[in-house]
Structure formats: structure tokens, C-alpha cells
Amino acid sequence: MSTATDVASQRRNFLPVPLHTLCLTGTLPVDIYLGQEKESAPVLFRRRHIDIAGDELSTLLESGIETVYVPREQAEDYQNHLQNNVVSIIANHDLPLTDRLQFLGDTGRSMLREVFQGGQLDETIKQVGELSTYMSTIISENEVVVSELFDVLRHDYHTYTHVYNVASYSLLLAKGLGVSDEKELRDISMGGLLHDLGKLRIPLRILNKKERLTDTEWAIIQRHPTDGFIDLAVRDDMTEAQLMMVYQHHEKLDGSGYPVGIGGNELHFYAKVCAVVDIFEALTSNRPYRNPATKNEAMEILEGLTPNKLDQEMVQCWKALTIQ
Ligand SMILES: [Fe+2]
């Protein structure tokens, strides 16, 4: 009989993937396992290259199964499968927009989780660049409503989830403020995906700590904009707007932010965009020490931070977009 430790180590050999993602693509190049029982190892449901019928998927979804499992040694095949399909899926106007946004979200978070774990900056930039193209394309070509996007996003505050959400919101807010140039939108998306790059150096025990942070731990947290900026500023493929989203997203108009404490006109337009949606995303996400705020509660808090800390026009624009 398997012990709990055996089961835990067997489960670590599997990658959890959203079942919904599989509904939109054809034959899968990976084995699919079911693993709803946390106290036992996942069991094989379908071998790779054998179709799962539409009614089988519906039955699984109806029974409340949202996550299935892929063996970790097939993670690259799974990733390639998503990326091979993402362009055609986001461009398929026969599919509901929310399905396409959900597929892109699943693909994006999966890409980010892999490259953030891999820790190779060149590969991270390459993948983030590709993902930014997909994200800016779907948002510039469609009327994406914040509340619809909000409902298909995850709100678990993993760094890969948080940056995906912040990049999506930054795109929508920039578009709401009148930005329409495709290259500019792609740059903003990329800046949003990279804005917390420096957080990858912070130990999870500090990032997820429920209790009040010590002064030392708070100092470690406050280093992340500078750490991310230093890593990216030496490259020749980052724009100033992207670098400022990374470096200045915790600065405030009245100079009370970090890491430098600059404010007013010294803050880059896109850093101010990022600051607004970064706080909104943090407030509306599940954290170890509190429940998420509703969109309305988060908006009230953002409005309370104007005009001294956040740009009033941007917060009002974001408010108008979130109540649509
Ligand atoms: Fe941050």
C-alpha cells in the first residue's frame, strides 16, 4: 500500500492543467490523467493521440472536474501544443470571446510558470515577448470588457498569475486612455509581464507570510523593483517604458513609494498605469492573510489613493472600465 509520502512524490511527477483548455484543441500529444483524490496518485484517463469525445469532456466538467494531470516528462509537449494552437484559437471569431480569453490565460500562465521556474532570462524574455504579441492582439482586435476578463482570470496571486493579470489590465487601461498603436500595446503587455521579475528572488516564506513582516523582510520585498530593473536594463531589447514599469510601479505621486521615493512628473506614464492596476489586482486576489476584495471595494480603495498617490484620471478611467 502506498504511503502518503509515496503519493505526494508521485503527484509531483504530474503537471496540473485546466480541463477547459483541452476542450478547444484537437487530438492531444500528451497522456491525460485524472487525480481528483488528493490521497491517491493520478490514474490514466486517455493515452496521447487518442481523442477525448466532446460528451466525455462535458461529463467531466459537469461533475466538477476542472483540473486534469499531464506527466511532467510530457510538459514540453503540452506547452508546445498550447502554443501551436493559441494563434488560431484567439483568431477564431466563431468561438466566444470569453473562451478565447480563457484559453490564452491558461496558455499564458503555463508559459510563465515554466520560464519563471527555469530561471533563464533569455528564455523568459523570448516567451514573454511571444505571449505579449498574443495578448495585445486579442485586446486590440476585440472589445474586451474588464468584468468579463475578470471572471475568466485566476485570482490566486502566484507571481505568474499576478503578472499575467497586471499585463492584461495594463493593456485595457492603456487602451481606455487612448493608446491604439499595436507595438506600443505589445510593449506595455511585456512590461506588465516583467514588472515583478525581481520578486522571483524573494523566498516564498516571505512572499506568502501571513504574519506582519519584520523590517528585514520588508526591506527584501522592497528590493524587487530594483532587482528586476538591474537584470533588464543591461539588455538592448527593452524599451524605456518597459523598464520604468519594472522600476517605478511601487512609486507614488507624492513621493511616498519605493524603491527611490520619486514622484510627480518623474514617474513614467506606463509606470503610473501599472501602479493603478497592480494595486487593483493585489486587492482582488486571494492572499494567505485575507479574503479578496470585490471589484467595487477595490475601486473605493483606489479612489481613496487619489489624487495624492495615484493618478486621478487613470483611476477614474479604470473605474469606468470596471463598471461596464
Ligand atoms: Fe511589485
py3Dmol code that shows the C-alpha trace and the ligand (Angstrom):
import py3Dmol

protein = """\
ATOM      1  CA  MET A   1       0.000   0.000   0.000  1.00  0.00           C
ATOM      2  CA  SER A   2       1.278   3.486  -0.871  1.00  0.00           C
ATOM      3  CA  THR A   3       2.163   5.800   1.994  1.00  0.00           C
ATOM      4  CA  ALA A   4       1.143   9.471   1.994  1.00  0.00           C
ATOM      5  CA  THR A   5       4.776  10.366   1.186  1.00  0.00           C
ATOM      6  CA  ASP A   6       4.787   7.991  -1.834  1.00  0.00           C
ATOM      7  CA  VAL A   7       1.560   9.522  -3.112  1.00  0.00           C
ATOM      8  CA  ALA A   8       2.863  13.072  -2.628  1.00  0.00           C
ATOM      9  CA  SER A   9       6.027  12.265  -4.588  1.00  0.00           C
ATOM     10  CA  GLN A  10       4.011  10.515  -7.347  1.00  0.00           C
ATOM     11  CA  ARG A  11       1.746  13.543  -7.645  1.00  0.00           C
ATOM     12  CA  ARG A  12       4.784  15.796  -8.025  1.00  0.00           C
ATOM     13  CA  ASN A  13       5.530  13.912 -11.264  1.00  0.00           C
ATOM     14  CA  PHE A  14       2.384  15.409 -12.807  1.00  0.00           C
ATOM     15  CA  LEU A  15       1.599  18.857 -14.112  1.00  0.00           C
ATOM     16  CA  PRO A  16      -1.911  20.094 -13.226  1.00  0.00           C
ATOM     17  CA  VAL A  17      -3.609  21.549 -16.322  1.00  0.00           C
ATOM     18  CA  PRO A  18      -7.026  23.202 -16.737  1.00  0.00           C
ATOM     19  CA  LEU A  19      -9.504  20.813 -18.384  1.00  0.00           C
ATOM     20  CA  HIS A  20     -11.163  23.733 -20.134  1.00  0.00           C
ATOM     21  CA  THR A  21      -8.025  24.319 -22.207  1.00  0.00           C
ATOM     22  CA  LEU A  22      -8.269  20.830 -23.698  1.00  0.00           C
ATOM     23  CA  CYS A  23     -11.839  21.363 -24.879  1.00  0.00           C
ATOM     24  CA  LEU A  24     -10.772  23.817 -27.557  1.00  0.00           C
ATOM     25  CA  THR A  25      -7.995  21.867 -29.253  1.00  0.00           C
ATOM     26  CA  GLY A  26      -7.825  18.687 -31.305  1.00  0.00           C
ATOM     27  CA  THR A  27      -6.028  15.432 -30.548  1.00  0.00           C
ATOM     28  CA  LEU A  28      -3.647  15.813 -27.612  1.00  0.00           C
ATOM     29  CA  PRO A  29       0.041  14.876 -27.808  1.00  0.00           C
ATOM     30  CA  VAL A  30       0.100  14.058 -24.085  1.00  0.00           C
ATOM     31  CA  ASP A  31      -1.368  11.428 -21.739  1.00  0.00           C
ATOM     32  CA  ILE A  32      -4.209  12.709 -19.597  1.00  0.00           C
ATOM     33  CA  TYR A  33      -4.644  11.546 -16.003  1.00  0.00           C
ATOM     34  CA  LEU A  34      -7.426  12.181 -13.521  1.00  0.00           C
ATOM     35  CA  GLY A  35      -6.351  12.991  -9.991  1.00  0.00           C
ATOM     36  CA  GLN A  36      -9.173  14.461  -8.001  1.00  0.00           C
ATOM     37  CA  GLU A  37      -8.434  12.265  -4.964  1.00  0.00           C
ATOM     38  CA  LYS A  38      -5.574  14.042  -3.228  1.00  0.00           C
ATOM     39  CA  GLU A  39      -4.731  10.928  -1.198  1.00  0.00           C
ATOM     40  CA  SER A  40      -4.018   8.771  -4.271  1.00  0.00           C
ATOM     41  CA  ALA A  41      -1.828   9.059  -7.341  1.00  0.00           C
ATOM     42  CA  PRO A  42      -3.454  10.270 -10.609  1.00  0.00           C
ATOM     43  CA  VAL A  43      -4.908   7.491 -12.803  1.00  0.00           C
ATOM     44  CA  LEU A  44      -4.634   7.293 -16.590  1.00  0.00           C
ATOM     45  CA  PHE A  45      -7.732   8.573 -18.398  1.00  0.00           C
ATOM     46  CA  ARG A  46      -6.582   8.712 -22.026  1.00  0.00           C
ATOM     47  CA  ARG A  47      -3.340   7.918 -23.822  1.00  0.00           C
ATOM     48  CA  ARG A  48      -1.850  10.607 -26.032  1.00  0.00           C
ATOM     49  CA  HIS A  49      -3.116  10.926 -29.620  1.00  0.00           C
ATOM     50  CA  ILE A  50      -6.446   9.277 -28.745  1.00  0.00           C
ATOM     51  CA  ASP A  51      -9.363  11.679 -28.952  1.00  0.00           C
ATOM     52  CA  ILE A  52     -11.465  12.580 -25.967  1.00  0.00           C
ATOM     53  CA  ALA A  53     -15.028  12.904 -27.214  1.00  0.00           C
ATOM     54  CA  GLY A  54     -16.879  16.163 -26.636  1.00  0.00           C
ATOM     55  CA  ASP A  55     -19.507  14.480 -24.475  1.00  0.00           C
ATOM     56  CA  GLU A  56     -16.786  12.921 -22.303  1.00  0.00           C
ATOM     57  CA  LEU A  57     -15.307  16.380 -21.687  1.00  0.00           C
ATOM     58  CA  SER A  58     -18.764  17.741 -20.880  1.00  0.00           C
ATOM     59  CA  THR A  59     -19.355  14.913 -18.396  1.00  0.00           C
ATOM     60  CA  LEU A  60     -16.067  15.659 -16.659  1.00  0.00           C
ATOM     61  CA  LEU A  61     -16.789  19.387 -16.486  1.00  0.00           C
ATOM     62  CA  GLU A  62     -20.327  18.778 -15.251  1.00  0.00           C
ATOM     63  CA  SER A  63     -19.013  16.538 -12.479  1.00  0.00           C
ATOM     64  CA  GLY A  64     -16.957  19.458 -11.230  1.00  0.00           C
ATOM     65  CA  ILE A  65     -13.563  18.364 -12.566  1.00  0.00           C
ATOM     66  CA  GLU A  66     -11.647  21.483 -13.592  1.00  0.00           C
ATOM     67  CA  THR A  67      -8.092  20.154 -13.446  1.00  0.00           C
ATOM     68  CA  VAL A  68      -6.512  17.106 -15.086  1.00  0.00           C
ATOM     69  CA  TYR A  69      -2.902  15.951 -14.991  1.00  0.00           C
ATOM     70  CA  VAL A  70      -0.130  15.514 -17.548  1.00  0.00           C
ATOM     71  CA  PRO A  71       3.093  13.595 -16.747  1.00  0.00           C
ATOM     72  CA  ARG A  72       5.876  16.111 -16.115  1.00  0.00           C
ATOM     73  CA  GLU A  73       8.134  14.471 -18.712  1.00  0.00           C
ATOM     74  CA  GLN A  74       5.494  15.489 -21.294  1.00  0.00           C
ATOM     75  CA  ALA A  75       5.280  19.096 -20.053  1.00  0.00           C
ATOM     76  CA  GLU A  76       7.173  20.424 -23.063  1.00  0.00           C
ATOM     77  CA  ASP A  77       4.835  18.607 -25.485  1.00  0.00           C
ATOM     78  CA  TYR A  78       1.859  20.093 -23.633  1.00  0.00           C
ATOM     79  CA  GLN A  79       3.380  23.572 -23.764  1.00  0.00           C
ATOM     80  CA  ASN A  80       4.124  23.252 -27.488  1.00  0.00           C
ATOM     81  CA  HIS A  81       0.590  22.017 -28.121  1.00  0.00           C
ATOM     82  CA  LEU A  82      -0.899  25.098 -26.448  1.00  0.00           C
ATOM     83  CA  GLN A  83       1.421  27.449 -28.309  1.00  0.00           C
ATOM     84  CA  ASN A  84       0.781  25.705 -31.640  1.00  0.00           C
ATOM     85  CA  ASN A  85      -2.947  26.258 -31.173  1.00  0.00           C
ATOM     86  CA  VAL A  86      -3.076  29.655 -29.494  1.00  0.00           C
ATOM     87  CA  VAL A  87      -2.810  31.796 -32.630  1.00  0.00           C
ATOM     88  CA  SER A  88      -5.662  30.022 -34.412  1.00  0.00           C
ATOM     89  CA  ILE A  89      -7.823  29.923 -31.288  1.00  0.00           C
ATOM     90  CA  ILE A  90      -7.544  33.609 -30.394  1.00  0.00           C
ATOM     91  CA  ALA A  91      -8.268  34.499 -34.038  1.00  0.00           C
ATOM     92  CA  ASN A  92     -11.290  32.161 -34.266  1.00  0.00           C
ATOM     93  CA  HIS A  93     -14.231  34.540 -34.054  1.00  0.00           C
ATOM     94  CA  ASP A  94     -16.666  31.598 -34.121  1.00  0.00           C
ATOM     95  CA  LEU A  95     -15.606  30.881 -30.545  1.00  0.00           C
ATOM     96  CA  PRO A  96     -16.996  33.042 -27.730  1.00  0.00           C
ATOM     97  CA  LEU A  97     -14.530  35.744 -26.674  1.00  0.00           C
ATOM     98  CA  THR A  98     -14.549  34.503 -23.070  1.00  0.00           C
ATOM     99  CA  ASP A  99     -13.440  31.015 -24.245  1.00  0.00           C
ATOM    100  CA  ARG A 100     -10.604  32.551 -26.235  1.00  0.00           C
ATOM    101  CA  LEU A 101      -9.549  34.728 -23.276  1.00  0.00           C
ATOM    102  CA  GLN A 102      -9.634  31.703 -21.006  1.00  0.00           C
ATOM    103  CA  PHE A 103      -7.505  29.652 -23.416  1.00  0.00           C
ATOM    104  CA  LEU A 104      -4.981  32.472 -23.671  1.00  0.00           C
ATOM    105  CA  GLY A 105      -4.936  32.830 -19.875  1.00  0.00           C
ATOM    106  CA  ASP A 106      -4.306  29.088 -19.414  1.00  0.00           C
ATOM    107  CA  THR A 107      -1.590  29.138 -22.076  1.00  0.00           C
ATOM    108  CA  GLY A 108      -0.014  32.313 -20.711  1.00  0.00           C
ATOM    109  CA  ARG A 109       0.132  31.217 -17.084  1.00  0.00           C
ATOM    110  CA  SER A 110       1.535  27.860 -18.137  1.00  0.00           C
ATOM    111  CA  MET A 111       4.261  29.559 -20.236  1.00  0.00           C
ATOM    112  CA  LEU A 112       5.126  31.957 -17.409  1.00  0.00           C
ATOM    113  CA  ARG A 113       5.211  29.265 -14.726  1.00  0.00           C
ATOM    114  CA  GLU A 114       7.682  27.197 -16.774  1.00  0.00           C
ATOM    115  CA  VAL A 115      10.046  30.059 -17.649  1.00  0.00           C
ATOM    116  CA  PHE A 116       9.947  31.576 -14.166  1.00  0.00           C
ATOM    117  CA  GLN A 117      10.843  28.176 -12.698  1.00  0.00           C
ATOM    118  CA  GLY A 118      13.557  27.719 -15.317  1.00  0.00           C
ATOM    119  CA  GLY A 119      15.241  30.958 -14.281  1.00  0.00           C
ATOM    120  CA  GLN A 120      16.879  31.617 -17.697  1.00  0.00           C
ATOM    121  CA  LEU A 121      16.427  35.293 -18.529  1.00  0.00           C
ATOM    122  CA  ASP A 122      16.895  34.963 -22.321  1.00  0.00           C
ATOM    123  CA  GLU A 123      14.230  32.245 -22.482  1.00  0.00           C
ATOM    124  CA  THR A 124      11.940  34.298 -20.205  1.00  0.00           C
ATOM    125  CA  ILE A 125      12.231  37.340 -22.485  1.00  0.00           C
ATOM    126  CA  LYS A 126      11.591  35.213 -25.581  1.00  0.00           C
ATOM    127  CA  GLN A 127       8.451  33.595 -24.129  1.00  0.00           C
ATOM    128  CA  VAL A 128       7.192  36.847 -22.597  1.00  0.00           C
ATOM    129  CA  GLY A 129       7.649  38.534 -25.988  1.00  0.00           C
ATOM    130  CA  GLU A 130       5.554  35.858 -27.726  1.00  0.00           C
ATOM    131  CA  LEU A 131       2.865  35.967 -25.071  1.00  0.00           C
ATOM    132  CA  SER A 132       2.735  39.770 -25.294  1.00  0.00           C
ATOM    133  CA  THR A 133       2.009  39.512 -29.008  1.00  0.00           C
ATOM    134  CA  TYR A 134      -0.936  37.164 -28.352  1.00  0.00           C
ATOM    135  CA  MET A 135      -2.276  39.352 -25.527  1.00  0.00           C
ATOM    136  CA  SER A 136      -2.016  42.675 -27.336  1.00  0.00           C
ATOM    137  CA  THR A 137      -3.560  41.108 -30.466  1.00  0.00           C
ATOM    138  CA  ILE A 138      -6.689  39.812 -28.722  1.00  0.00           C
ATOM    139  CA  ILE A 139      -7.142  43.034 -26.745  1.00  0.00           C
ATOM    140  CA  SER A 140      -6.617  45.395 -29.691  1.00  0.00           C
ATOM    141  CA  GLU A 141      -8.822  43.368 -32.074  1.00  0.00           C
ATOM    142  CA  ASN A 142     -11.769  42.827 -29.701  1.00  0.00           C
ATOM    143  CA  GLU A 143     -13.907  44.840 -27.308  1.00  0.00           C
ATOM    144  CA  VAL A 144     -12.734  43.113 -24.151  1.00  0.00           C
ATOM    145  CA  VAL A 145     -14.778  44.139 -21.124  1.00  0.00           C
ATOM    146  CA  VAL A 146     -12.910  44.193 -17.795  1.00  0.00           C
ATOM    147  CA  SER A 147     -15.656  42.355 -15.892  1.00  0.00           C
ATOM    148  CA  GLU A 148     -15.742  39.525 -18.475  1.00  0.00           C
ATOM    149  CA  LEU A 149     -11.968  39.216 -18.397  1.00  0.00           C
ATOM    150  CA  PHE A 150     -12.011  39.366 -14.579  1.00  0.00           C
ATOM    151  CA  ASP A 151     -14.348  36.361 -14.465  1.00  0.00           C
ATOM    152  CA  VAL A 152     -12.093  34.138 -16.586  1.00  0.00           C
ATOM    153  CA  LEU A 153      -8.845  35.131 -14.841  1.00  0.00           C
ATOM    154  CA  ARG A 154      -7.475  33.324 -11.829  1.00  0.00           C
ATOM    155  CA  HIS A 155      -7.001  35.315  -8.643  1.00  0.00           C
ATOM    156  CA  ASP A 156      -4.530  33.218  -6.663  1.00  0.00           C
ATOM    157  CA  TYR A 157      -1.683  35.771  -6.542  1.00  0.00           C
ATOM    158  CA  HIS A 158       1.013  33.324  -7.690  1.00  0.00           C
ATOM    159  CA  THR A 159       3.609  35.581  -9.329  1.00  0.00           C
ATOM    160  CA  TYR A 160       2.873  34.079 -12.768  1.00  0.00           C
ATOM    161  CA  THR A 161      -0.872  34.694 -12.260  1.00  0.00           C
ATOM    162  CA  HIS A 162      -0.386  38.194 -10.848  1.00  0.00           C
ATOM    163  CA  VAL A 163       1.842  39.397 -13.691  1.00  0.00           C
ATOM    164  CA  TYR A 164      -0.479  37.901 -16.314  1.00  0.00           C
ATOM    165  CA  ASN A 165      -3.419  39.781 -14.763  1.00  0.00           C
ATOM    166  CA  VAL A 166      -1.475  43.036 -14.367  1.00  0.00           C
ATOM    167  CA  ALA A 167      -0.338  42.876 -18.006  1.00  0.00           C
ATOM    168  CA  SER A 168      -3.934  42.252 -19.166  1.00  0.00           C
ATOM    169  CA  TYR A 169      -5.283  45.124 -17.062  1.00  0.00           C
ATOM    170  CA  SER A 170      -2.436  47.447 -18.152  1.00  0.00           C
ATOM    171  CA  LEU A 171      -3.380  46.771 -21.770  1.00  0.00           C
ATOM    172  CA  LEU A 172      -7.048  47.536 -21.124  1.00  0.00           C
ATOM    173  CA  LEU A 173      -6.313  50.692 -19.136  1.00  0.00           C
ATOM    174  CA  ALA A 174      -3.825  51.966 -21.740  1.00  0.00           C
ATOM    175  CA  LYS A 175      -6.389  51.274 -24.469  1.00  0.00           C
ATOM    176  CA  GLY A 176      -9.025  53.087 -22.382  1.00  0.00           C
ATOM    177  CA  LEU A 177      -6.667  56.051 -22.090  1.00  0.00           C
ATOM    178  CA  GLY A 178      -6.423  56.207 -25.875  1.00  0.00           C
ATOM    179  CA  VAL A 179      -3.376  54.107 -26.769  1.00  0.00           C
ATOM    180  CA  SER A 180      -4.053  52.227 -30.005  1.00  0.00           C
ATOM    181  CA  ASP A 181      -0.624  51.633 -31.574  1.00  0.00           C
ATOM    182  CA  GLU A 182      -0.065  47.867 -31.737  1.00  0.00           C
ATOM    183  CA  LYS A 183       3.641  47.994 -30.997  1.00  0.00           C
ATOM    184  CA  GLU A 184       3.036  50.246 -28.014  1.00  0.00           C
ATOM    185  CA  LEU A 185       0.361  47.903 -26.687  1.00  0.00           C
ATOM    186  CA  ARG A 186       2.723  44.949 -27.088  1.00  0.00           C
ATOM    187  CA  ASP A 187       5.450  46.844 -25.190  1.00  0.00           C
ATOM    188  CA  ILE A 188       3.020  47.591 -22.355  1.00  0.00           C
ATOM    189  CA  SER A 189       1.954  43.969 -22.175  1.00  0.00           C
ATOM    190  CA  MET A 190       5.592  42.887 -21.974  1.00  0.00           C
ATOM    191  CA  GLY A 191       6.346  45.491 -19.301  1.00  0.00           C
ATOM    192  CA  GLY A 192       3.373  44.217 -17.285  1.00  0.00           C
ATOM    193  CA  LEU A 193       4.533  40.604 -17.582  1.00  0.00           C
ATOM    194  CA  LEU A 194       8.027  41.577 -16.417  1.00  0.00           C
ATOM    195  CA  HIS A 195       7.111  44.178 -13.778  1.00  0.00           C
ATOM    196  CA  ASP A 196       7.643  41.787 -10.847  1.00  0.00           C
ATOM    197  CA  LEU A 197      10.623  39.887 -12.283  1.00  0.00           C
ATOM    198  CA  GLY A 198      12.647  40.809  -9.181  1.00  0.00           C
ATOM    199  CA  LYS A 199      10.076  39.007  -6.994  1.00  0.00           C
ATOM    200  CA  LEU A 200      11.382  35.671  -8.256  1.00  0.00           C
ATOM    201  CA  ARG A 201      14.361  36.198  -5.927  1.00  0.00           C
ATOM    202  CA  ILE A 202      12.202  36.640  -2.812  1.00  0.00           C
ATOM    203  CA  PRO A 203      11.826  33.453  -0.726  1.00  0.00           C
ATOM    204  CA  LEU A 204       8.216  32.176  -0.783  1.00  0.00           C
ATOM    205  CA  ARG A 205       8.175  32.070   3.035  1.00  0.00           C
ATOM    206  CA  ILE A 206       8.460  35.889   2.971  1.00  0.00           C
ATOM    207  CA  LEU A 207       6.210  36.435  -0.068  1.00  0.00           C
ATOM    208  CA  ASN A 208       3.400  34.314   1.421  1.00  0.00           C
ATOM    209  CA  LYS A 209       3.915  35.196   5.089  1.00  0.00           C
ATOM    210  CA  LYS A 210       0.639  35.605   6.984  1.00  0.00           C
ATOM    211  CA  GLU A 211       2.125  37.463   9.934  1.00  0.00           C
ATOM    212  CA  ARG A 212       3.440  41.022   9.936  1.00  0.00           C
ATOM    213  CA  LEU A 213       6.761  41.295   8.089  1.00  0.00           C
ATOM    214  CA  THR A 214       9.905  42.140  10.034  1.00  0.00           C
ATOM    215  CA  ASP A 215      11.874  45.237   8.961  1.00  0.00           C
ATOM    216  CA  THR A 216      14.445  42.967   7.293  1.00  0.00           C
ATOM    217  CA  GLU A 217      11.774  41.037   5.366  1.00  0.00           C
ATOM    218  CA  TRP A 218      10.097  44.272   4.263  1.00  0.00           C
ATOM    219  CA  ALA A 219      13.459  45.548   3.018  1.00  0.00           C
ATOM    220  CA  ILE A 220      13.837  42.329   0.972  1.00  0.00           C
ATOM    221  CA  ILE A 221      10.362  42.837  -0.561  1.00  0.00           C
ATOM    222  CA  GLN A 222      11.187  46.447  -1.421  1.00  0.00           C
ATOM    223  CA  ARG A 223      14.263  45.392  -3.396  1.00  0.00           C
ATOM    224  CA  HIS A 224      12.272  43.685  -6.154  1.00  0.00           C
ATOM    225  CA  PRO A 225      11.737  46.703  -8.481  1.00  0.00           C
ATOM    226  CA  THR A 226      15.472  47.472  -8.392  1.00  0.00           C
ATOM    227  CA  ASP A 227      16.487  43.815  -8.827  1.00  0.00           C
ATOM    228  CA  GLY A 228      14.214  43.407 -11.851  1.00  0.00           C
ATOM    229  CA  PHE A 229      15.380  46.706 -13.336  1.00  0.00           C
ATOM    230  CA  ILE A 230      19.077  45.824 -12.961  1.00  0.00           C
ATOM    231  CA  ASP A 231      18.575  42.463 -14.701  1.00  0.00           C
ATOM    232  CA  LEU A 232      16.697  44.019 -17.617  1.00  0.00           C
ATOM    233  CA  ALA A 233      18.436  47.389 -18.044  1.00  0.00           C
ATOM    234  CA  VAL A 234      21.689  45.791 -19.284  1.00  0.00           C
ATOM    235  CA  ARG A 235      19.835  44.279 -22.248  1.00  0.00           C
ATOM    236  CA  ASP A 236      19.362  46.073 -25.545  1.00  0.00           C
ATOM    237  CA  ASP A 237      15.850  44.722 -26.212  1.00  0.00           C
ATOM    238  CA  MET A 238      13.913  46.596 -23.520  1.00  0.00           C
ATOM    239  CA  THR A 239      12.195  49.948 -24.089  1.00  0.00           C
ATOM    240  CA  GLU A 240      12.306  52.773 -21.551  1.00  0.00           C
ATOM    241  CA  ALA A 241       8.565  52.365 -20.924  1.00  0.00           C
ATOM    242  CA  GLN A 242       9.037  48.671 -20.079  1.00  0.00           C
ATOM    243  CA  LEU A 243      11.974  49.370 -17.783  1.00  0.00           C
ATOM    244  CA  MET A 244      10.047  52.087 -15.963  1.00  0.00           C
ATOM    245  CA  MET A 245       7.074  49.757 -15.439  1.00  0.00           C
ATOM    246  CA  VAL A 246       9.517  47.440 -13.675  1.00  0.00           C
ATOM    247  CA  TYR A 247      11.415  50.117 -11.724  1.00  0.00           C
ATOM    248  CA  GLN A 248       8.658  52.571 -10.766  1.00  0.00           C
ATOM    249  CA  HIS A 249       5.484  50.515 -10.282  1.00  0.00           C
ATOM    250  CA  HIS A 250       5.606  50.949  -6.474  1.00  0.00           C
ATOM    251  CA  GLU A 251       6.400  54.681  -6.573  1.00  0.00           C
ATOM    252  CA  LYS A 252       3.637  57.153  -5.644  1.00  0.00           C
ATOM    253  CA  LEU A 253       2.841  60.639  -6.962  1.00  0.00           C
ATOM    254  CA  ASP A 254       3.594  62.212  -3.550  1.00  0.00           C
ATOM    255  CA  GLY A 255       6.997  60.502  -3.327  1.00  0.00           C
ATOM    256  CA  SER A 256       5.919  58.055  -0.596  1.00  0.00           C
ATOM    257  CA  GLY A 257       6.596  54.903  -2.615  1.00  0.00           C
ATOM    258  CA  TYR A 258       9.690  52.756  -3.168  1.00  0.00           C
ATOM    259  CA  PRO A 259      12.451  52.000  -4.176  1.00  0.00           C
ATOM    260  CA  VAL A 260      13.547  55.630  -4.686  1.00  0.00           C
ATOM    261  CA  GLY A 261      10.685  57.803  -3.409  1.00  0.00           C
ATOM    262  CA  ILE A 262      10.444  59.944  -6.534  1.00  0.00           C
ATOM    263  CA  GLY A 263       7.060  61.268  -7.627  1.00  0.00           C
ATOM    264  CA  GLY A 264       5.112  63.753  -9.722  1.00  0.00           C
ATOM    265  CA  ASN A 265       6.392  64.338 -13.237  1.00  0.00           C
ATOM    266  CA  GLU A 266       9.320  61.987 -12.747  1.00  0.00           C
ATOM    267  CA  LEU A 267       7.027  58.983 -12.947  1.00  0.00           C
ATOM    268  CA  HIS A 268       6.654  57.414 -16.378  1.00  0.00           C
ATOM    269  CA  PHE A 269       3.133  57.267 -17.841  1.00  0.00           C
ATOM    270  CA  TYR A 270       3.227  53.453 -18.042  1.00  0.00           C
ATOM    271  CA  ALA A 271       4.630  53.101 -14.532  1.00  0.00           C
ATOM    272  CA  LYS A 272       1.552  55.020 -13.311  1.00  0.00           C
ATOM    273  CA  VAL A 273      -0.745  52.751 -15.366  1.00  0.00           C
ATOM    274  CA  CYS A 274       0.991  49.702 -13.891  1.00  0.00           C
ATOM    275  CA  ALA A 275       0.733  51.125 -10.332  1.00  0.00           C
ATOM    276  CA  VAL A 276      -3.061  51.517 -10.588  1.00  0.00           C
ATOM    277  CA  VAL A 277      -3.790  48.027 -11.911  1.00  0.00           C
ATOM    278  CA  ASP A 278      -1.118  46.375  -9.743  1.00  0.00           C
ATOM    279  CA  ILE A 279      -2.926  47.555  -6.583  1.00  0.00           C
ATOM    280  CA  PHE A 280      -6.327  46.592  -8.060  1.00  0.00           C
ATOM    281  CA  GLU A 281      -5.055  43.088  -8.884  1.00  0.00           C
ATOM    282  CA  ALA A 282      -3.444  42.623  -5.441  1.00  0.00           C
ATOM    283  CA  LEU A 283      -6.634  43.733  -3.661  1.00  0.00           C
ATOM    284  CA  THR A 284      -8.909  41.445  -5.694  1.00  0.00           C
ATOM    285  CA  SER A 285      -6.701  38.352  -5.263  1.00  0.00           C
ATOM    286  CA  ASN A 286      -6.737  35.681  -2.594  1.00  0.00           C
ATOM    287  CA  ARG A 287      -3.930  36.208  -0.092  1.00  0.00           C
ATOM    288  CA  PRO A 288      -2.904  33.947   2.789  1.00  0.00           C
ATOM    289  CA  TYR A 289      -3.961  36.586   5.334  1.00  0.00           C
ATOM    290  CA  ARG A 290      -7.269  37.882   3.914  1.00  0.00           C
ATOM    291  CA  ASN A 291     -10.138  37.310   1.514  1.00  0.00           C
ATOM    292  CA  PRO A 292     -10.157  39.097  -1.840  1.00  0.00           C
ATOM    293  CA  ALA A 293     -11.871  42.480  -2.152  1.00  0.00           C
ATOM    294  CA  THR A 294     -14.729  42.789  -4.637  1.00  0.00           C
ATOM    295  CA  LYS A 295     -14.160  44.979  -7.702  1.00  0.00           C
ATOM    296  CA  ASN A 296     -16.230  47.764  -6.092  1.00  0.00           C
ATOM    297  CA  GLU A 297     -14.360  47.563  -2.779  1.00  0.00           C
ATOM    298  CA  ALA A 298     -11.050  47.678  -4.642  1.00  0.00           C
ATOM    299  CA  MET A 299     -12.197  50.704  -6.648  1.00  0.00           C
ATOM    300  CA  GLU A 300     -13.134  52.548  -3.439  1.00  0.00           C
ATOM    301  CA  ILE A 301      -9.654  51.922  -2.063  1.00  0.00           C
ATOM    302  CA  LEU A 302      -8.048  53.105  -5.335  1.00  0.00           C
ATOM    303  CA  GLU A 303     -10.152  56.273  -5.306  1.00  0.00           C
ATOM    304  CA  GLY A 304      -9.027  56.900  -1.730  1.00  0.00           C
ATOM    305  CA  LEU A 305      -5.437  56.909  -3.018  1.00  0.00           C
ATOM    306  CA  THR A 306      -6.138  59.782  -5.432  1.00  0.00           C
ATOM    307  CA  PRO A 307      -5.046  62.435  -6.066  1.00  0.00           C
ATOM    308  CA  ASN A 308      -2.000  62.185  -3.764  1.00  0.00           C
ATOM    309  CA  LYS A 309      -0.684  58.738  -4.557  1.00  0.00           C
ATOM    310  CA  LEU A 310      -2.289  57.509  -7.792  1.00  0.00           C
ATOM    311  CA  ASP A 311      -3.137  59.403 -10.989  1.00  0.00           C
ATOM    312  CA  GLN A 312      -6.749  60.518 -10.683  1.00  0.00           C
ATOM    313  CA  GLU A 313      -7.553  60.416 -14.399  1.00  0.00           C
ATOM    314  CA  MET A 314      -6.208  56.863 -14.668  1.00  0.00           C
ATOM    315  CA  VAL A 315      -8.172  55.667 -11.633  1.00  0.00           C
ATOM    316  CA  GLN A 316     -11.355  57.245 -12.995  1.00  0.00           C
ATOM    317  CA  CYS A 317     -10.765  55.623 -16.383  1.00  0.00           C
ATOM    318  CA  TRP A 318     -10.205  52.225 -14.703  1.00  0.00           C
ATOM    319  CA  LYS A 319     -13.382  52.736 -12.656  1.00  0.00           C
ATOM    320  CA  ALA A 320     -15.381  53.455 -15.806  1.00  0.00           C
ATOM    321  CA  LEU A 321     -13.941  50.320 -17.452  1.00  0.00           C
ATOM    322  CA  THR A 322     -14.639  48.044 -14.470  1.00  0.00           C
ATOM    323  CA  ILE A 323     -18.309  49.033 -14.148  1.00  0.00           C
ATOM    324  CA  GLN A 324     -19.104  48.429 -17.846  1.00  0.00           C
TER     325      GLN A 324
END
"""
ligand_1 = """\
1
LIG
Fe 5.717 44.690 -7.423
"""
view = py3Dmol.view(width=600, height=400)
view.addModel(protein, "pdb")
view.setStyle({"model": 0}, {"cartoon": {"style": "trace"}})
view.addModel(ligand_1, "xyz")
view.setStyle({"model": 1}, {"stick": {}})
view.zoomTo()
view.show()
